[in-house]
Amino acid sequence: MISRLRLATKIGGAARLLQHGRISVPATTRLMCQVPEAKEDEPEFGQFFKDISTMLKEKTGETGPSLLIGGFLAYALSKELLVLHDETVLAGVMGATLYVLARKISQPVREFLDGRSQGILDMFNEGRNAEIGELEKQIEEVKKVEYMLTARKDIVEVMRENNAMALELNYRNKLHEVVREVKKRLDYQAEIEAFQRRTEQQHIVDWVEREVVKSISPQLEKESVNQCIKDLKAMAPA
């Protein structure tokens, strides 16, 4: 019985120590989340006994729970359910010591664990924030590419107009070249015809001149000379 009591005392003291040293939110859970989740209302250790004590106080008053505990202890001592000896006192002292230590060191341990878990969370958040920034930059680049793709229709239209202008310019250049070649041929043909007319006229003039010269006899030439001399003398001043 004493061994079982000692074991129960140790287990109870260790449980109270762990209960007081427990952090509000598990560190592993906080590390898996960007923002610590809100604390849920979890039942505290000994809530059942608190509820029983509250119910007894409502029924019997403020001294009811104390009298019940005292009566139970008196009954246990009278029936030798609880034997007071060195081991019992040692178990009580150990239990009280563990309870006091749990009350004293629970807050510093909780703060230390919370600070450490927050530091680890901040370290992970730094990498996550850097990755988020890189992804935001990539999103901005994708938006720029999408904006460029929206202007694709305008670019295609401009290229189509440029091609049409190039084709029109090429057509006009070829047409101008054709006109220039035709003009050259026409000028050449006009020069040939003009040359032929000049040649024919010169040939006719030469032929007429030869025929006229052939038709003039020596007597006619002498009469023509005499007539010219008379005309000159008539024209001369008296």
MDAnalysis code that builds the backbone (N, CA, C; Angstrom):
import MDAnalysis as mda
import numpy as np

u = mda.Universe.empty(714, n_residues=238, atom_resindex=np.repeat(np.arange(238), 3), trajectory=True)
u.add_TopologyAttr("name", ["N", "CA", "C"] * 238)
u.add_TopologyAttr("resid", np.arange(1, 239))
u.add_TopologyAttr("resname", ["MET", "ILE", "SER", "ARG", "LEU", "ARG", "LEU", "ALA", "THR", "LYS", "ILE", "GLY", "GLY", "ALA", "ALA", "ARG", "LEU", "LEU", "GLN", "HIS", "GLY", "ARG", "ILE", "SER", "VAL", "PRO", "ALA", "THR", "THR", "ARG", "LEU", "MET", "CYS", "GLN", "VAL", "PRO", "GLU", "ALA", "LYS", "GLU", "ASP", "GLU", "PRO", "GLU", "PHE", "GLY", "GLN", "PHE", "PHE", "LYS", "ASP", "ILE", "SER", "THR", "MET", "LEU", "LYS", "GLU", "LYS", "THR", "GLY", "GLU", "THR", "GLY", "PRO", "SER", "LEU", "LEU", "ILE", "GLY", "GLY", "PHE", "LEU", "ALA", "TYR", "ALA", "LEU", "SER", "LYS", "GLU", "LEU", "LEU", "VAL", "LEU", "HIS", "ASP", "GLU", "THR", "VAL", "LEU", "ALA", "GLY", "VAL", "MET", "GLY", "ALA", "THR", "LEU", "TYR", "VAL", "LEU", "ALA", "ARG", "LYS", "ILE", "SER", "GLN", "PRO", "VAL", "ARG", "GLU", "PHE", "LEU", "ASP", "GLY", "ARG", "SER", "GLN", "GLY", "ILE", "LEU", "ASP", "MET", "PHE", "ASN", "GLU", "GLY", "ARG", "ASN", "ALA", "GLU", "ILE", "GLY", "GLU", "LEU", "GLU", "LYS", "GLN", "ILE", "GLU", "GLU", "VAL", "LYS", "LYS", "VAL", "GLU", "TYR", "MET", "LEU", "THR", "ALA", "ARG", "LYS", "ASP", "ILE", "VAL", "GLU", "VAL", "MET", "ARG", "GLU", "ASN", "ASN", "ALA", "MET", "ALA", "LEU", "GLU", "LEU", "ASN", "TYR", "ARG", "ASN", "LYS", "LEU", "HIS", "GLU", "VAL", "VAL", "ARG", "GLU", "VAL", "LYS", "LYS", "ARG", "LEU", "ASP", "TYR", "GLN", "ALA", "GLU", "ILE", "GLU", "ALA", "PHE", "GLN", "ARG", "ARG", "THR", "GLU", "GLN", "GLN", "HIS", "ILE", "VAL", "ASP", "TRP", "VAL", "GLU", "ARG", "GLU", "VAL", "VAL", "LYS", "SER", "ILE", "SER", "PRO", "GLN", "LEU", "GLU", "LYS", "GLU", "SER", "VAL", "ASN", "GLN", "CYS", "ILE", "LYS", "ASP", "LEU", "LYS", "ALA", "MET", "ALA", "PRO", "ALA"])
u.atoms.positions = np.array([
    [0.826, -1.214, 0.000],
    [0.000, 0.000, 0.000],
    [0.849, 1.248, 0.000],
    [1.897, 1.215, 0.823],
    [2.777, 2.389, 0.898],
    [3.503, 2.585, -0.428],
    [3.916, 1.488, -1.055],
    [4.614, 1.605, -2.354],
    [3.682, 2.178, -3.406],
    [2.400, 1.681, -3.389],
    [1.445, 2.219, -4.347],
    [1.182, 3.696, -4.092],
    [1.103, 4.087, -2.814],
    [0.891, 5.486, -2.468],
    [2.055, 6.345, -2.917],
    [3.293, 5.839, -2.700],
    [4.468, 6.590, -3.130],
    [4.505, 6.739, -4.648],
    [4.188, 5.647, -5.346],
    [4.175, 5.707, -6.802],
    [3.100, 6.679, -7.296],
    [1.928, 6.624, -6.682],
    [0.858, 7.541, -7.091],
    [1.244, 8.982, -6.808],
    [1.966, 9.205, -5.656],
    [2.397, 10.567, -5.325],
    [3.395, 11.082, -6.344],
    [4.345, 10.233, -6.708],
    [5.351, 10.656, -7.692],
    [4.700, 10.939, -9.038],
    [3.787, 10.025, -9.450],
    [3.125, 10.227, -10.734],
    [2.271, 11.482, -10.721],
    [1.578, 11.695, -9.579],
    [0.752, 12.899, -9.486],
    [1.583, 14.166, -9.500],
    [2.726, 14.174, -8.780],
    [3.593, 15.357, -8.774],
    [4.196, 15.615, -10.143],
    [4.636, 14.560, -10.826],
    [5.202, 14.726, -12.171],
    [4.145, 15.232, -13.141],
    [2.912, 14.732, -12.982],
    [1.842, 15.198, -13.866],
    [1.551, 16.666, -13.629],
    [1.530, 17.101, -12.351],
    [1.307, 18.522, -12.086],
    [2.448, 19.365, -12.612],
    [3.700, 18.875, -12.491],
    [4.846, 19.607, -13.024],
    [4.730, 19.759, -14.544],
    [4.373, 18.666, -15.214],
    [4.228, 18.750, -16.666],
    [3.052, 19.626, -17.059],
    [1.969, 19.565, -16.233],
    [0.821, 20.392, -16.541],
    [1.156, 21.871, -16.444],
    [1.873, 22.292, -15.401],
    [2.255, 23.695, -15.250],
    [3.326, 24.096, -16.251],
    [4.181, 23.177, -16.684],
    [5.250, 23.514, -17.628],
    [4.821, 23.421, -19.079],
    [3.547, 23.060, -19.299],
    [3.085, 22.944, -20.683],
    [2.862, 24.318, -21.269],
    [3.277, 24.503, -22.517],
    [3.086, 25.788, -23.182],
    [1.651, 25.862, -23.681],
    [1.238, 27.076, -23.960],
    [-0.158, 27.294, -24.330],
    [-0.508, 26.621, -25.640],
    [0.377, 26.674, -26.633],
    [0.163, 26.034, -27.934],
    [1.376, 25.182, -28.224],
    [1.228, 23.927, -28.643],
    [2.402, 23.080, -28.928],
    [3.310, 23.726, -29.953],
    [4.612, 23.564, -29.703],
    [5.591, 24.199, -30.598],
    [5.528, 23.605, -31.996],
    [5.310, 22.290, -32.079],
    [5.243, 21.679, -33.407],
    [4.063, 22.208, -34.204],
    [2.941, 22.417, -33.502],
    [1.764, 22.965, -34.196],
    [2.008, 24.384, -34.648],
    [2.665, 25.196, -33.816],
    [2.942, 26.583, -34.177],
    [3.933, 26.676, -35.318],
    [4.890, 25.724, -35.392],
    [5.855, 25.762, -36.480],
    [5.219, 25.401, -37.813],
    [4.145, 24.663, -37.803],
    [3.488, 24.270, -39.052],
    [2.568, 25.335, -39.591],
    [2.376, 26.400, -38.867],
    [1.445, 27.447, -39.291],
    [2.187, 28.759, -39.425],
    [1.732, 29.594, -40.293],
    [2.341, 30.927, -40.441],
    [2.031, 31.789, -39.229],
    [0.778, 31.771, -38.826],
    [0.331, 32.553, -37.681],
    [-0.118, 31.576, -36.611],
    [0.290, 31.750, -35.362],
    [-0.133, 30.819, -34.314],
    [-1.642, 30.778, -34.222],
    [-2.169, 29.562, -34.145],
    [-3.608, 29.422, -34.045],
    [-4.101, 29.931, -32.695],
    [-5.341, 30.336, -32.712],
    [-5.935, 30.849, -31.476],
    [-6.080, 29.717, -30.470],
    [-5.843, 30.037, -29.219],
    [-5.930, 29.046, -28.161],
    [-7.386, 28.642, -27.959],
    [-7.607, 27.361, -27.939],
    [-8.940, 26.879, -27.652],
    [-9.072, 26.658, -26.150],
    [-10.270, 26.776, -25.704],
    [-10.534, 26.589, -24.279],
    [-10.472, 25.108, -23.951],
    [-9.318, 24.693, -23.422],
    [-9.130, 23.302, -23.054],
    [-9.350, 23.156, -21.543],
    [-9.887, 22.037, -21.137],
    [-10.097, 21.835, -19.692],
    [-8.764, 21.750, -18.967],
    [-8.642, 22.486, -17.893],
    [-7.419, 22.488, -17.100],
    [-7.331, 21.217, -16.263],
    [-6.088, 20.974, -15.800],
    [-5.868, 19.818, -14.941],
    [-6.587, 20.037, -13.603],
    [-7.370, 19.049, -13.169],
    [-8.114, 19.190, -11.913],
    [-9.423, 19.932, -12.063],
    [-9.894, 20.098, -13.311],
    [-11.155, 20.813, -13.502],
    [-12.316, 20.058, -12.864],
    [-12.256, 18.732, -12.890],
    [-13.315, 17.929, -12.289],
    [-13.432, 18.221, -10.796],
    [-12.272, 18.274, -10.117],
    [-12.301, 18.544, -8.670],
    [-12.768, 19.971, -8.389],
    [-12.410, 20.901, -9.283],
    [-12.887, 22.275, -9.112],
    [-14.400, 22.359, -9.256],
    [-14.912, 21.603, -10.240],
    [-16.367, 21.594, -10.414],
    [-17.057, 20.990, -9.205],
    [-16.482, 19.897, -8.683],
    [-17.062, 19.283, -7.480],
    [-17.015, 20.245, -6.298],
    [-15.869, 20.955, -6.144],
    [-15.737, 21.905, -5.044],
    [-16.738, 23.043, -5.193],
    [-16.928, 23.524, -6.399],
    [-17.901, 24.600, -6.622],
    [-19.315, 24.129, -6.293],
    [-19.636, 22.902, -6.716],
    [-20.981, 22.373, -6.433],
    [-21.194, 22.205, -4.935],
    [-20.138, 21.737, -4.231],
    [-20.264, 21.578, -2.776],
    [-20.418, 22.920, -2.085],
    [-19.675, 23.931, -2.586],
    [-19.811, 25.254, -1.976],
    [-21.210, 25.811, -2.168],
    [-21.829, 25.497, -3.335],
    [-23.201, 25.957, -3.543],
    [-24.191, 25.243, -2.634],
    [-23.887, 23.983, -2.323],
    [-24.821, 23.203, -1.500],
    [-24.577, 23.388, -0.013],
    [-23.279, 23.411, 0.399],
    [-22.958, 23.380, 1.834],
    [-22.301, 24.653, 2.336],
    [-21.926, 25.567, 1.427],
    [-21.248, 26.770, 1.859],
    [-19.752, 26.685, 1.618],
    [-19.031, 27.709, 2.111],
    [-17.604, 27.795, 1.881],
    [-16.813, 26.713, 2.592],
    [-17.275, 26.239, 3.741],
    [-16.517, 25.250, 4.533],
    [-16.863, 23.821, 4.181],
    [-17.803, 23.611, 3.258],
    [-18.219, 22.251, 2.926],
    [-17.104, 21.410, 2.356],
    [-16.396, 21.879, 1.328],
    [-15.310, 21.042, 0.788],
    [-14.231, 20.743, 1.805],
    [-13.880, 21.736, 2.629],
    [-12.833, 21.497, 3.641],
    [-13.274, 20.449, 4.658],
    [-14.519, 20.536, 5.110],
    [-15.021, 19.541, 6.073],
    [-15.102, 18.157, 5.441],
    [-15.453, 18.088, 4.149],
    [-15.517, 16.792, 3.507],
    [-14.140, 16.162, 3.423],
    [-13.149, 16.966, 3.043],
    [-11.791, 16.428, 2.967],
    [-11.299, 16.021, 4.347],
    [-11.578, 16.897, 5.329],
    [-11.144, 16.562, 6.689],
    [-11.821, 15.301, 7.197],
    [-13.105, 15.128, 6.921],
    [-13.800, 13.912, 7.344],
    [-13.256, 12.681, 6.658],
    [-12.935, 12.815, 5.377],
    [-12.374, 11.674, 4.667],
    [-11.012, 11.292, 5.230],
    [-10.176, 12.302, 5.537],
    [-8.869, 12.002, 6.145],
    [-9.031, 11.357, 7.518],
    [-9.968, 11.855, 8.314],
    [-10.180, 11.262, 9.644],
    [-10.655, 9.818, 9.538],
    [-11.552, 9.568, 8.575],
    [-12.028, 8.202, 8.361],
    [-10.888, 7.295, 7.905],
    [-10.036, 7.804, 6.957],
    [-8.920, 6.998, 6.482],
    [-7.929, 6.698, 7.592],
    [-7.691, 7.689, 8.472],
    [-6.759, 7.452, 9.591],
    [-7.345, 6.496, 10.603],
    [-8.641, 6.607, 10.890],
    [-9.250, 5.739, 11.902],
    [-9.325, 4.290, 11.436],
    [-9.550, 4.096, 10.146],
    [-9.626, 2.746, 9.599],
    [-8.266, 2.244, 9.101],
    [-7.219, 3.017, 9.345],
    [-5.858, 2.683, 8.927],
    [-5.744, 2.489, 7.409],
    [-6.605, 3.236, 6.696],
    [-6.421, 3.288, 5.251],
    [-5.230, 4.151, 4.891],
    [-4.978, 5.140, 5.700],
    [-3.829, 6.009, 5.530],
    [-3.020, 5.940, 6.808],
    [-1.811, 5.343, 6.715],
    [-0.955, 5.150, 7.869],
    [0.106, 6.241, 7.866],
    [0.219, 6.949, 8.967],
    [1.214, 8.015, 9.084],
    [2.524, 7.427, 9.599],
    [3.542, 7.422, 8.729],
    [4.880, 7.010, 9.124],
    [5.855, 7.791, 8.252],
    [7.138, 7.396, 8.272],
    [8.178, 8.178, 7.574],
    [7.936, 8.258, 6.066],
    [7.524, 7.160, 5.489],
    [7.316, 7.166, 4.049],
    [6.141, 8.056, 3.663],
    [5.121, 8.076, 4.481],
    [3.975, 8.946, 4.210],
    [4.385, 10.412, 4.258],
    [5.151, 10.761, 5.315],
    [5.632, 12.141, 5.417],
    [6.539, 12.486, 4.246],
    [7.413, 11.521, 3.873],
    [8.312, 11.753, 2.731],
    [7.513, 11.957, 1.445],
    [6.477, 11.147, 1.269],
    [5.646, 11.297, 0.073],
    [4.949, 12.660, 0.064],
    [4.453, 13.085, 1.243],
    [3.811, 14.398, 1.312],
    [4.789, 15.528, 1.018],
    [6.000, 15.409, 1.605],
    [7.006, 16.448, 1.360],
    [7.404, 16.477, -0.114],
    [7.593, 15.297, -0.708],
    [7.956, 15.253, -2.136],
    [6.841, 15.832, -3.016],
    [5.601, 15.469, -2.672],
    [4.482, 16.011, -3.444],
    [4.409, 17.528, -3.345],
    [4.566, 18.040, -2.078],
    [4.529, 19.493, -1.904],
    [5.687, 20.173, -2.625],
    [6.860, 19.532, -2.554],
    [8.026, 20.107, -3.234],
    [7.816, 20.170, -4.748],
    [7.320, 19.055, -5.300],
    [7.060, 19.045, -6.734],
    [6.000, 20.068, -7.115],
    [4.994, 20.223, -6.282],
    [3.940, 21.199, -6.579],
    [4.499, 22.620, -6.556],
    [5.322, 22.925, -5.536],
    [5.901, 24.269, -5.448],
    [6.844, 24.536, -6.625],
    [7.681, 23.515, -6.954],
    [8.585, 23.685, -8.091],
    [7.801, 23.905, -9.390],
    [6.705, 23.134, -9.522],
    [5.900, 23.307, -10.736],
    [5.311, 24.701, -10.811],
    [4.854, 25.228, -9.679],
    [4.288, 26.574, -9.677],
    [5.341, 27.647, -9.911],
    [6.561, 27.374, -9.461],
    [7.621, 28.382, -9.589],
    [8.250, 28.408, -10.988],
    [8.525, 27.224, -11.504],
    [9.286, 27.182, -12.768],
    [8.390, 27.025, -14.003],
    [7.086, 26.847, -13.797],
    [6.220, 26.644, -14.974],
    [6.195, 27.879, -15.878],
    [6.097, 29.070, -15.259],
    [6.034, 30.286, -16.083],
    [7.339, 30.542, -16.836],
    [8.526, 30.473, -16.208],
    [9.769, 30.647, -16.976],
    [9.952, 29.603, -18.074],
    [9.608, 28.348, -17.753],
    [9.733, 27.306, -18.773],
    [8.783, 27.577, -19.933],
    [7.558, 27.994, -19.588],
    [6.599, 28.308, -20.653],
    [7.109, 29.461, -21.513],
    [7.624, 30.510, -20.874],
    [8.139, 31.655, -21.636],
    [9.335, 31.255, -22.492],
    [10.228, 30.424, -21.930],
    [11.401, 29.979, -22.690],
    [10.983, 29.172, -23.915],
    [10.064, 28.215, -23.685],
    [9.617, 27.398, -24.809],
    [8.861, 28.228, -25.839],
    [8.046, 29.174, -25.351],
    [7.331, 30.042, -26.301],
    [8.304, 30.895, -27.107],
    [9.323, 31.449, -26.428],
    [10.303, 32.257, -27.139],
    [11.091, 31.452, -28.159],
    [11.465, 30.234, -27.763],
    [12.226, 29.385, -28.689],
    [11.372, 28.995, -29.895],
    [10.126, 28.598, -29.605],
    [9.243, 28.226, -30.718],
    [8.959, 29.425, -31.620],
    [8.826, 30.637, -31.012],
    [8.603, 31.834, -31.822],
    [9.822, 32.158, -32.681],
    [11.029, 31.945, -32.106],
    [12.238, 32.165, -32.894],
    [12.331, 31.210, -34.071],
    [12.019, 29.934, -33.818],
    [12.030, 28.962, -34.912],
    [10.978, 29.319, -35.955],
    [9.800, 29.759, -35.468],
    [8.743, 30.161, -36.403],
    [9.160, 31.369, -37.238],
    [9.816, 32.347, -36.599],
    [10.302, 33.512, -37.342],
    [11.346, 33.120, -38.379],
    [12.218, 32.166, -38.001],
    [13.237, 31.715, -38.949],
    [12.589, 31.069, -40.176],
    [11.590, 30.235, -39.927],
    [10.887, 29.625, -41.055],
    [10.107, 30.666, -41.842],
    [9.557, 31.656, -41.142],
    [8.780, 32.699, -41.832],
    [9.673, 33.566, -42.717],
    [10.938, 33.754, -42.312],
    [11.852, 34.537, -43.153],
    [12.039, 33.866, -44.518],
    [12.305, 32.563, -44.479],
    [12.428, 31.849, -45.752],
    [11.131, 31.851, -46.536],
    [10.029, 31.710, -45.817],
    [8.723, 31.709, -46.495],
    [8.436, 33.080, -47.098],
    [8.742, 34.133, -46.358],
    [8.518, 35.476, -46.893],
    [9.406, 35.750, -48.110],
    [10.659, 35.259, -48.053],
    [11.534, 35.419, -49.223],
    [10.973, 34.678, -50.424],
    [10.467, 33.470, -50.185],
    [9.871, 32.705, -51.282],
    [8.624, 33.406, -51.806],
    [7.836, 33.986, -50.899],
    [6.641, 34.728, -51.327],
    [7.046, 35.928, -52.170],
    [8.109, 36.645, -51.755],
    [8.578, 37.781, -52.551],
    [9.028, 37.359, -53.941],
    [9.752, 36.222, -54.006],
    [10.193, 35.730, -55.312],
    [9.000, 35.342, -56.176],
    [8.011, 34.710, -55.562],
    [6.814, 34.339, -56.323],
    [6.051, 35.573, -56.776],
    [6.007, 36.617, -55.941],
    [5.344, 37.857, -56.360],
    [6.062, 38.485, -57.551],
    [7.412, 38.449, -57.533],
    [8.155, 38.958, -58.692],
    [7.828, 38.159, -59.943],
    [7.769, 36.835, -59.806],
    [7.424, 36.014, -60.962],
    [6.016, 36.318, -61.452],
    [5.096, 36.588, -60.505],
    [3.725, 36.944, -60.898],
    [3.724, 38.254, -61.663],
    [4.516, 39.236, -61.199],
    [4.599, 40.518, -61.913],
    [5.155, 40.311, -63.326],
    [6.186, 39.447, -63.446],
    [6.734, 39.175, -64.775],
    [5.699, 38.504, -65.675],
    [4.933, 37.581, -65.092],
    [3.883, 36.926, -65.875],
    [2.828, 37.932, -66.306],
    [2.503, 38.891, -65.415],
    [1.534, 39.926, -65.783],
    [2.072, 40.783, -66.926],
    [3.371, 41.097, -66.885],
    [3.962, 41.867, -67.977],
    [3.887, 41.081, -69.288],
    [4.179, 39.784, -69.199],
    [4.097, 38.950, -70.403],
    [2.662, 38.909, -70.920],
    [1.685, 38.812, -69.999],
    [0.287, 38.820, -70.419],
    [-0.064, 40.145, -71.078],
    [0.454, 41.247, -70.525],
    [0.188, 42.546, -71.145],
    [0.804, 42.615, -72.544],
    [1.996, 42.061, -72.681],
    [2.622, 42.027, -74.004],
    [1.816, 41.153, -74.962],
    [1.251, 40.066, -74.438],
    [0.442, 39.208, -75.296],
    [-0.852, 39.899, -75.721],
    [-1.399, 40.759, -74.837],
    [-2.595, 41.506, -75.235],
    [-2.297, 42.469, -76.373],
    [-1.045, 42.961, -76.448],
    [-0.656, 43.856, -77.547],
    [-0.227, 43.095, -78.792],
    [-0.343, 41.764, -78.758],
    [0.069, 40.965, -79.906],
    [-0.777, 41.284, -81.128],
    [-2.093, 41.500, -80.923],
    [-2.957, 41.814, -82.054],
    [-2.522, 43.117, -82.725],
    [-2.209, 44.118, -81.913],
    [-1.742, 45.386, -82.491],
    [-0.434, 45.200, -83.244],
    [0.458, 44.385, -82.675],
    [1.743, 44.147, -83.341],
    [1.524, 43.438, -84.672],
    [0.629, 42.445, -84.678],
    [0.346, 41.726, -85.927],
    [-0.273, 42.665, -86.945],
    [-1.180, 43.553, -86.497],
    [-1.798, 44.505, -87.415],
    [-0.761, 45.458, -87.997],
    [0.160, 45.933, -87.142],
    [1.215, 46.830, -87.631],
    [2.118, 46.110, -88.636],
    [2.458, 44.855, -88.327],
    [3.290, 44.094, -89.261],
    [2.557, 43.871, -90.586],
    [1.244, 43.602, -90.503],
    [0.474, 43.417, -91.732],
    [0.467, 44.705, -92.564],
    [0.264, 45.851, -91.898],
    [0.286, 47.122, -92.612],
    [1.659, 47.407, -93.208],
    [2.704, 47.083, -92.466],
    [4.059, 47.282, -92.998],
    [4.298, 46.414, -94.234],
    [3.825, 45.155, -94.183],
    [3.979, 44.281, -95.345],
    [3.187, 44.816, -96.536],
    [1.954, 45.320, -96.255],
    [1.161, 45.885, -97.356],
    [1.847, 47.110, -97.958],
    [2.419, 47.968, -97.073],
    [3.139, 49.137, -97.578],
    [4.368, 48.722, -98.391],
    [5.069, 47.686, -97.935],
    [6.244, 47.219, -98.678],
    [5.840, 46.672, -100.035],
    [4.729, 45.909, -100.068],
    [4.256, 45.388, -101.351],
    [3.822, 46.520, -102.288],
    [3.128, 47.521, -101.720],
    [2.714, 48.661, -102.546],
    [3.915, 49.419, -103.086],
    [4.922, 49.633, -102.231],
    [6.127, 50.322, -102.682],
    [6.843, 49.534, -103.772],
    [6.922, 48.214, -103.604],
    [7.558, 47.380, -104.623],
    [6.784, 47.445, -105.942],
    [5.441, 47.424, -105.826],
    [4.621, 47.513, -107.042],
    [4.835, 48.843, -107.748],
    [4.845, 49.912, -106.960],
    [5.036, 51.231, -107.578],
    [6.431, 51.367, -108.192],
    [7.429, 50.800, -107.550],
    [8.779, 50.845, -108.124],
    [8.833, 50.086, -109.453],
    [8.212, 48.907, -109.464],
    [8.192, 48.147, -110.715],
    [7.406, 48.881, -111.797],
    [6.283, 49.506, -111.402],
    [5.502, 50.261, -112.380],
    [6.290, 51.438, -112.930],
    [7.017, 52.129, -112.028],
    [7.851, 53.225, -112.483],
    [8.955, 52.722, -113.418],
    [9.511, 51.578, -113.124],
    [10.535, 51.001, -113.983],
    [9.960, 50.662, -115.355],
    [8.738, 50.110, -115.356],
    [8.101, 49.784, -116.635],
    [7.847, 51.052, -117.446],
    [7.333, 52.093, -116.760],
    [7.072, 53.359, -117.461],
    [8.361, 53.929, -118.024],
    [9.421, 53.864, -117.241],
    [10.694, 54.391, -117.709],
    [11.207, 53.603, -118.908],
    [11.099, 52.268, -118.895],
    [11.543, 51.456, -120.029],
    [10.697, 51.730, -121.271],
    [9.369, 51.861, -121.063],
    [8.498, 52.163, -122.203],
    [8.840, 53.520, -122.803],
    [9.109, 54.515, -121.904],
    [9.470, 55.851, -122.387],
    [10.775, 55.798, -123.179],
    [11.734, 55.013, -122.683],
    [12.985, 54.883, -123.415],
    [12.760, 54.269, -124.797],
    [11.915, 53.215, -124.853],
    [11.639, 52.601, -126.150],
    [10.921, 53.586, -127.097],
    [9.951, 54.332, -126.510],
    [9.237, 55.301, -127.344],
    [10.176, 56.405, -127.827],
    [11.055, 56.868, -126.946],
    [12.025, 57.891, -127.364],
    [12.941, 57.353, -128.458],
    [13.350, 56.101, -128.282],
    [14.215, 55.495, -129.305],
    [13.476, 55.387, -130.643],
    [12.198, 54.966, -130.566],
    [11.416, 54.857, -131.796],
    [11.199, 56.230, -132.435],
    [10.943, 57.256, -131.586],
    [10.767, 58.606, -132.123],
    [12.055, 59.106, -132.771],
    [13.216, 58.832, -132.127],
    [14.486, 59.239, -132.736],
    [14.721, 58.533, -134.077],
    [14.365, 57.231, -134.126],
    [14.532, 56.495, -135.400],
    [13.647, 57.110, -136.485],
    [12.386, 57.382, -136.134],
    [11.498, 57.963, -137.124],
    [11.973, 59.359, -137.554],
    [12.449, 60.168, -136.578],
    [12.972, 61.495, -136.925],
    [14.189, 61.378, -137.825],
    [15.057, 60.429, -137.519],
    [16.234, 60.219, -138.368],
    [15.826, 59.789, -139.781],
    [14.831, 58.881, -139.836],
    [14.366, 58.459, -141.158],
    [13.777, 59.634, -141.940],
    [12.985, 60.492, -141.219],
    [12.421, 61.647, -141.935],
    [13.515, 62.582, -142.413],
    [14.500, 62.842, -141.548],
    [15.590, 63.718, -141.963],
    [16.347, 63.140, -143.149],
    [16.599, 61.826, -143.079],
    [17.308, 61.176, -144.183],
    [16.506, 61.274, -145.471],
    [15.200, 61.003, -145.382],
    [14.359, 61.076, -146.567],
    [14.303, 62.498, -147.125],
    [14.150, 63.479, -146.187],
    [14.132, 64.870, -146.661],
    [15.438, 65.255, -147.339],
    [16.562, 64.860, -146.709],
    [17.859, 65.175, -147.326],
    [18.017, 64.486, -148.662],
    [17.535, 63.256, -148.746],
    [17.623, 62.526, -150.013],
    [16.773, 63.200, -151.085],
    [15.561, 63.646, -150.681],
    [14.685, 64.333, -151.651],
    [15.304, 65.647, -152.103],
    [15.862, 66.409, -151.124],
    [16.488, 67.696, -151.479],
    [17.649, 67.475, -152.428],
    [18.448, 66.459, -152.129],
    [19.598, 66.180, -153.005],
    [19.114, 65.753, -154.398],
    [18.098, 64.945, -154.428],
    [17.594, 64.473, -155.734],
    [17.035, 65.617, -156.558],
    [16.222, 66.484, -155.853],
    [15.659, 67.646, -156.563],
    [16.761, 68.553, -157.063],
    [17.780, 68.745, -156.212],
    [18.897, 69.624, -156.607],
    [19.618, 69.043, -157.808],
    [19.824, 67.747, -157.806],
    [20.514, 67.130, -158.943],
    [19.673, 67.227, -160.213],
    [18.391, 67.006, -160.016],
    [17.529, 67.072, -161.190],
    [17.439, 68.493, -161.753],
    [17.420, 69.457, -160.832],
    [17.375, 70.859, -161.294],
    [18.663, 71.216, -162.027],
    [19.766, 70.791, -161.432],
    [21.063, 71.098, -162.061],
    [21.150, 70.436, -163.428],
    [20.632, 69.202, -163.501],
    [20.668, 68.523, -164.789],
    [19.784, 69.209, -165.821],
    [18.689, 69.784, -165.349],
    [17.753, 70.417, -166.292],
    [18.247, 71.781, -166.812],
    [19.227, 72.378, -166.186],
    [19.729, 73.688, -166.626],
    [20.718, 73.473, -167.773],
    [20.413, 74.166, -168.910],
    [21.308, 74.095, -170.096],
    [22.285, 75.270, -170.081],
    [23.345, 75.212, -170.892],
    [24.289, 76.352, -170.903],
    [23.612, 77.655, -171.342],
    [22.693, 77.560, -172.335],
    [22.012, 78.762, -172.782],
    [21.136, 79.322, -171.703],
    [20.407, 78.431, -171.012],
    [19.539, 78.898, -169.911],
    [20.368, 79.477, -168.773],
    [21.527, 78.871, -168.545],
    [22.397, 79.390, -167.478],
    [22.913, 80.772, -167.849],
    [23.261, 80.960, -169.168],
    [23.746, 82.271, -169.594],
    [22.655, 83.315, -169.484],
    [21.435, 82.954, -169.887],
    [20.324, 83.902, -169.780],
    [20.024, 84.225, -168.324],
    [20.126, 83.246, -167.475],
    [19.875, 83.496, -166.043],
    [20.924, 84.442, -165.475],
    [22.166, 84.273, -165.877],
    [23.224, 85.160, -165.382],
    [23.000, 86.570, -165.864],
    [22.634, 86.700, -167.165],
    [22.387, 88.045, -167.699],
    [21.211, 88.698, -167.000],
    [20.180, 87.892, -166.731],
    [19.009, 88.467, -166.048],
    [19.373, 88.895, -164.636],
    [20.214, 88.183, -164.033],
    [20.657, 88.559, -162.665],
    [21.459, 89.847, -162.694],
    [22.290, 89.975, -163.725],
    [23.099, 91.201, -163.807],
    [22.196, 92.378, -164.023],
    [21.163, 92.226, -164.883],
    [20.240, 93.320, -165.100],
    [19.490, 93.681, -163.826],
    [19.080, 92.677, -163.134],
    [18.375, 92.961, -161.882],
    [19.268, 93.699, -160.890],
    [20.520, 93.338, -160.843],
    [21.428, 94.022, -159.921],
    [21.627, 95.468, -160.342],
    [21.756, 95.670, -161.620],
    [21.936, 97.054, -162.080],
    [20.676, 97.878, -161.818],
    [19.526, 97.273, -161.975],
    [18.298, 98.007, -161.709],
    [18.179, 98.333, -160.229],
    [18.621, 97.462, -159.437],
    [18.556, 97.697, -158.005],
    [19.589, 98.664, -157.522],
    [20.670, 98.831, -158.295],
    [21.709, 99.768, -157.869],
    [21.161, 101.192, -157.940],
    [21.591, 102.087, -157.106],
    [21.121, 103.477, -157.133],
    [21.592, 104.176, -158.385],
    [20.761, 105.014, -158.890],
    [21.112, 105.720, -160.112],
    [22.232, 106.710, -159.841],
])
